[in-house]
Amino acid sequence: MIDTIKIVVGYHSRPHWVEKARLYKEVDTTKGTFKATAKPVLIGTAVVGATTMIFSIIMALTNGLTTRTESLSLLHAPFVLGLITGGAIIYWFTGASTQAVTTGAYRAVEFIKANIRLEGVEKASVADSKKVVQICTQYAQKGMFNIFLTVFFSTLAFAFVEPFFFIGYLISIAVFGLYQAIFMANAGGAWDNAKKVVEVDLKMKGTPLHDATVVGDTVGDPFKDTSSVAMNPVIKFTTLFGLLAVELAVSLTDRNGGNATFTQILALVFFLISVFFVWRSFHGMRIGNAVIEKVPAADVSTRVAAGD
């Protein structure tokens, strides 16, 4: 609600509206703190659900904690490797989601600089505005596609490697995901509030200090609004789908008389597919040197004449 009020007030230039805008910016720091505090609670609900799923998998694999409990130990190498792998996936996910946001924003800015005259009083055309939205949507979908398929195939791969490796992996996903989400939400909120303090309290907008906080906020916004909150569906999907995947892997091994060769071959195939999408999530989403799409001058004059 505070965000909406601030935007409405921002469109007015009368003196009393300007003063109200300043007051709303002061309140905005409180809003940012509220959001940074509330978002980890959302991740906490996913972790609670994940704990239930993980415990049900443990009960199924150990026949109610009566057999193979020694595999739930730091002395069991696959279990330890699973703990390490889960943390690595969380850090990959935060990097890949931030990369998608950064690249999409960069492409949108490139298009705006090439086709929209920011220094004039003339409004941007509807077609140009739609193109900016299209660019942002395109990179959001590309990033989502790579991330989802990586999570999907890595969950299958790790479930087929070894059941107790997968238990360690799920535990690590939940623990690392919770604390990483808390860190990213708080760090993003801190960057956002730092910018507001420089603008409102110090009244140093347009200075090098303000420039530094704006640059910091370009990191803070993906932290608090993208990566941290998106941890919720990643944790939930991994544990729910993992419950089915590990059951499938165990049943395939039992069907082959306890021979795990076939399941491990499948694990390797799924792992290689996931590695390909990990590569795409960074290399395929890098900023690079793409060609800027320019609107022909005749097109621009036609739009202006038509009042588009």
C-alpha positions in Angstrom: 0.0 0.0 0.0 2.9 2.4 0.9 4.5 1.7 -2.5 1.2 2.5 -4.4 0.7 5.7 -2.4 4.3 6.8 -3.1 3.9 6.2 -6.9 0.6 8.2 -7.0 2.2 11.1 -5.1 5.2 10.9 -7.3 3.1 11.9 -10.4 2.2 15.3 -8.8 4.5 18.3 -8.8 2.5 20.7 -6.7 4.5 21.9 -3.6 2.3 20.3 -1.0 2.4 17.0 -2.9 6.2 17.2 -3.0 6.3 17.5 0.8 4.0 14.5 1.1 6.2 12.5 -1.2 9.2 13.2 1.1 7.1 12.0 4.1 6.1 8.8 2.3 9.8 8.1 1.4 10.5 8.3 5.2 7.8 5.8 5.9 9.1 3.6 3.0 12.2 2.6 5.0 9.9 1.1 7.6 8.1 -0.8 4.9 11.4 -2.2 3.6 12.3 -3.4 7.0 8.8 -5.1 7.4 9.3 -6.8 4.1 12.8 -8.0 4.9 11.6 -9.4 8.2 8.4 -11.1 6.7 10.0 -12.8 3.7 12.1 -15.3 5.7 9.0 -16.4 7.5 7.6 -17.5 4.1 10.8 -19.6 3.6 10.3 -21.0 7.2 7.0 -22.5 6.2 8.7 -24.3 3.3 11.3 -25.6 5.6 8.7 -26.9 8.0 7.0 -28.8 5.2 10.4 -30.0 3.9 11.2 -31.4 7.4 8.1 -33.5 7.3 8.8 -34.8 3.9 12.5 -35.6 4.8 11.4 -37.5 8.0 8.9 -39.5 6.0 11.6 -40.5 3.6 13.9 -41.5 6.5 11.1 -43.6 8.0 10.5 -45.4 4.7 14.2 -46.2 4.1 15.0 -47.3 7.6 11.7 -49.3 8.2 10.7 -47.0 11.0 14.2 -46.3 12.3 14.9 -50.1 12.8 17.4 -50.7 10.1 20.2 -48.8 8.2 20.3 -46.0 10.8 24.1 -46.0 10.7 23.8 -44.5 7.2 22.3 -41.3 8.8 25.8 -40.3 10.1 28.6 -38.1 9.2 30.7 -41.3 9.0 28.6 -42.3 5.9 30.4 -40.6 3.0 27.4 -40.3 0.6 25.4 -38.6 3.4 28.1 -36.0 3.9 28.5 -35.4 0.2 24.7 -34.9 0.0 25.0 -32.1 2.7 27.7 -30.4 0.6 25.8 -30.7 -2.7 22.6 -29.3 -1.3 24.4 -26.1 -0.2 26.1 -25.8 -3.6 22.7 -26.0 -5.3 21.3 -23.2 -3.1 24.2 -20.9 -4.0 23.9 -21.8 -7.7 20.2 -20.9 -7.6 20.7 -17.5 -6.0 23.4 -16.7 -8.6 21.4 -17.9 -11.6 18.2 -16.0 -10.5 20.2 -12.8 -9.9 21.9 -13.2 -13.3 18.6 -13.5 -15.1 17.3 -10.3 -13.5 20.5 -8.4 -14.2 20.7 -9.4 -17.8 17.0 -8.6 -18.4 17.4 -5.2 -16.8 20.6 -4.5 -18.9 18.8 -5.4 -22.1 15.8 -3.2 -21.3 18.2 -0.2 -20.5 20.0 -0.8 -23.8 16.7 -0.7 -25.8 15.6 2.4 -23.9 18.8 4.3 -24.6 18.7 3.3 -28.3 15.0 4.1 -29.0 13.6 6.4 -26.4 14.6 10.1 -26.0 14.9 10.5 -22.2 16.0 14.1 -22.3 12.8 15.4 -24.0 9.3 16.0 -22.7 7.7 13.8 -25.3 6.2 10.6 -23.9 7.5 7.2 -25.0 5.3 5.4 -27.6 3.1 2.6 -26.6 5.0 0.2 -28.9 8.3 1.1 -27.3 6.8 0.6 -23.8 5.5 -2.8 -24.8 8.9 -3.7 -26.2 10.5 -3.0 -22.8 8.0 -5.1 -21.1 8.5 -7.9 -23.7 12.3 -7.8 -23.0 11.8 -8.1 -19.3 9.3 -10.9 -19.7 11.5 -12.8 -22.1 14.5 -12.9 -19.8 12.4 -13.7 -16.8 11.0 -16.7 -18.7 14.4 -17.8 -20.0 15.8 -17.7 -16.5 12.9 -19.6 -15.0 13.1 -22.3 -17.7 16.8 -22.9 -17.0 16.4 -22.9 -13.2 13.4 -25.2 -13.2 14.9 -27.8 -15.5 18.1 -27.8 -13.5 16.2 -28.3 -10.2 14.1 -31.0 -11.8 16.9 -33.1 -13.3 19.3 -32.6 -10.4 16.6 -33.8 -8.0 16.1 -36.9 -10.2 19.9 -37.5 -10.5 20.6 -37.2 -6.8 17.7 -39.4 -5.8 19.0 -42.1 -8.1 22.6 -41.9 -6.9 22.0 -43.2 -3.4 19.0 -42.8 -1.0 21.0 -41.5 2.0 23.0 -39.1 -0.2 19.6 -37.7 -1.2 18.5 -37.4 2.4 21.7 -35.3 3.2 21.0 -33.3 0.0 17.4 -32.5 1.1 18.5 -31.5 4.7 21.1 -29.2 3.3 18.7 -27.6 0.8 16.3 -26.8 3.7 19.0 -25.5 6.1 21.1 -23.5 3.6 18.0 -22.2 1.8 16.5 -20.9 5.1 19.6 -19.0 6.2 20.5 -17.8 2.7 17.0 -16.4 2.3 17.3 -14.6 5.7 20.6 -13.1 4.6 19.5 -12.0 1.2 16.2 -10.5 2.4 18.0 -8.5 5.1 20.9 -7.5 2.9 18.6 -6.3 0.2 16.4 -4.4 2.6 19.6 -2.8 4.1 20.7 -1.6 0.6 17.2 -0.2 -0.1 17.0 1.6 3.2 20.6 3.0 2.7 19.4 4.7 -0.5 16.4 6.1 1.3 18.5 7.5 4.1 20.8 9.2 1.7 17.9 10.7 -0.2 15.6 11.7 2.7 17.7 12.2 5.8 21.0 13.3 4.4 19.4 15.1 1.3 22.4 14.1 -0.8 20.6 12.9 -4.0 22.8 13.3 -7.1 26.1 13.0 -5.1 28.7 10.2 -5.4 27.4 8.8 -2.2 23.9 8.5 -3.6 25.3 6.9 -6.8 27.0 4.3 -4.7 23.8 3.4 -2.8 21.9 3.2 -6.2 24.5 0.7 -7.5 24.1 -1.2 -4.2 20.4 -1.2 -4.6 20.7 -2.9 -8.0 22.1 -5.8 -6.0 19.7 -5.4 -3.1 16.5 -5.6 -5.2 17.3 -9.0 -6.8 18.4 -10.2 -3.4 15.2 -9.3 -1.5 12.6 -9.4 -4.3 13.8 -12.4 -6.5 16.3 -14.8 -5.0 15.2 -14.9 -1.4 11.4 -15.3 -2.0 12.0 -17.8 -4.9 13.7 -20.1 -2.4 10.3 -21.1 -1.2 9.1 -23.0 -4.3 12.5 -24.5 -4.8 12.6 -26.1 -1.3 9.0 -27.2 -1.6 9.3 -28.7 -5.1 12.6 -30.5 -4.3 11.2 -32.2 -1.2 7.8 -33.1 -2.7 9.2 -34.4 -6.0 12.2 -35.9 -4.2 9.8 -38.1 -2.2 8.5 -39.7 -5.4 11.9 -39.8 -7.1 13.7 -41.7 -4.3 10.8 -44.1 -4.0 11.1 -44.8 -7.8 14.9 -45.2 -7.5 14.6 -47.7 -4.6 11.9 -49.7 -6.4 14.0 -49.9 -9.6 17.0 -51.2 -7.6 14.8 -53.8 -5.8 13.3 -54.9 -9.2 16.9 -55.6 -10.4 17.6 -57.8 -7.4 19.5 -55.1 -5.5 21.8 -54.2 -8.4 22.0 -50.4 -8.5 23.9 -50.2 -11.9 20.8 -49.2 -13.9 19.7 -46.5 -11.4 23.2 -45.1 -11.3 23.4 -44.9 -15.1 20.1 -43.0 -15.1 21.5 -40.7 -12.3 24.5 -39.9 -14.6 22.2 -39.1 -17.5 20.0 -36.9 -15.4 23.1 -35.2 -13.9 24.6 -34.4 -17.3 21.3 -32.8 -18.4 21.2 -30.7 -15.2 24.8 -29.6 -15.8 23.8 -28.4 -19.3 21.1 -26.2 -17.9 23.4 -24.9 -15.2 25.7 -23.9 -18.0 22.9 -22.2 -19.8 21.7 -20.4 -16.7 25.0 -18.4 -16.6 26.6 -18.6 -20.0 23.3 -18.4 -21.9 22.2 -15.5 -19.7 25.4 -13.4 -19.7 25.2 -9.8 -20.8 27.7 -10.2 -23.6 27.6 -8.0 -26.7 24.1 -8.5 -28.2 22.9 -6.4 -31.1 20.6 -3.5 -30.0 17.3 -3.5 -31.8 16.8 0.0 -33.2 13.5 1.3 -34.4 13.8 3.0 -37.8 13.6 6.8 -37.8 10.6 6.7 -40.2 8.8 4.4 -37.8 9.5 6.8 -34.9 8.1 9.9 -36.8 5.0 7.9 -37.9 4.3 7.0 -34.3 4.8 10.6 -33.1 2.5 11.9 -35.8 -0.1 9.3 -34.9 0.2 10.3 -31.2 1.1 6.7 -30.3 
